[in-house]
Amino acid sequence: MERPVGEPMMMELTTAGVAPPGRLDFWSETALRRMRIVRRPSAAAAFSARLCRMAGGGGEVWDHYSDAVCVERSAAHCRADGGGEIYVGLIVDGHSQVRHGDRRLRLHAGDLYVTDFARPVEADWSRHREVGVVVDRARLAGATPAGGLMPQGGPVRLLASHLRALAAEARRLSDEERAAAVDVAVRFALLALRSGGAAGDPPDAPLVAMARRIIAERYGEPDLAPARLAAMIGCSRATLYRLFEAEGVGVAEAIWTMRLDKARATLAAEPGAAIADIAFRCGFLDQANFNRMFKRRFGATPGEVRRG
């Protein structure tokens, strides 16, 4: 049920206290009233969710937990309420798939993404938690963000760190402290949006740059592959392949090259580390395959390189 926590500037909505058979309907009519549930979970009766809204002078921060559910915000919803807000969300736990038009994003813990409430969107949420900032589009001074993943760096990293800290400390803060923390989150979000994070339909060069940044940051994740990379930057695999081919390199080649180069650098920087451990940290699950690829690229095995 909805209830104030302290002062009205912090409000919590929860399914706790609602009889299990009616929880999903309650959530649909309250927290999801600006959307429509398009696929109900198989265990709808056991559905659990919580939303904590914190207000500041320039926007709000939402701390949201939910069991799995699939929702959409249609063009009709956008027309009905005007869609005057921009949402920047941080996935804290779980994963989700979000679709903005023909752009599909697979979101994992640590990802920051943008949703423009003036545009239709579909979200297929697993059990997840996210913390996000809601700002009025008028504060963007004419910028027109499109839904998409925000590249890690600069104000985006600051925003992610601040949102985590605010979510952890919110209940221990005074009203004045909480409002100030929300305002800081809003300022970081505006800086990230104005600096080009997920704004508009990016041309080829920024897309390639975003893909290369993700490869450089996530090369150690074994499941980083062309399909996931395309989803993370919001384009099709065919588009991603075309962009890299224009630079004379394949997508998979770019990923493996980064992993191998990082592995060689780590061999030199950490002479006491086990080669198998280095391989794993650089995204290789099979050491034999790592050894073969390493020798193909550098003309020597990892052990030979280490021995000099």
Secondary structure, DSSP 8 states (H G I E B T S, - for coil): --EESSSTTEEEEESTTS-GGGHHHHHHHTTTTTSEEEE--TTGGG--EEEEEEE-SS-EEEEEEE-SEEEEE-HHHHHHH---EEEEEEEEES-EEEEETTEEEEE-TT-EEEEETTS-EEEEE-SEEEEEEEEEGGGGTT--B-SEE--SSTHHHHHHHHHHHHHHHGGGS-HHHHHHHHHHHHHHHHHHHHTTTTBSS--HHHHHHHHHHHHHHHTT-TT--HHHHHHHHTS-HHHHHHHHHTTT--HHHHHHHHHHHHHHHHHHH-TTS-HHHHHHHTT-S-HHHHHHHHHHHHSS-HHHHHH-
